[in-house]
Amino acid sequence: MGQLSASLSVLILRNGQRVQLLIPGNTFHTARVVGQPHWFLGASSEWPGVEPPDVEIGDVDALAEKYPDTANDLRAFQQGRGD
């Protein structure tokens, strides 16, 4: 059916660390900043390039119904809450 996984990346960019995370294909993913400050200057890129027909916008209600263990996290992300 699928699985939920979460990772917390703690980086100290002042020390020259670079943010790079591989997200497998056919994966619904989200990200958010936790703690203070609540901002991050970053970007996302795909290779090879992704065309609009290749992208499926997640339906939070459908995902929450299919994966009830993740429902609270999905809805918190949708509402912009950091909980």
HELIX and SHEET records of a PDB file:
HELIX    1   1 LEU A   13  ASN A   15  5                                   3    
HELIX    2   2 PRO A   52  ASP A   54  5                                   3    
HELIX    3   3 VAL A   60  LYS A   66  1                                   7    
HELIX    4   4 PRO A   68  THR A   70  5                                   3    
HELIX    5   5 ALA A   71  GLN A   78  1                                   8    
END                                                                             
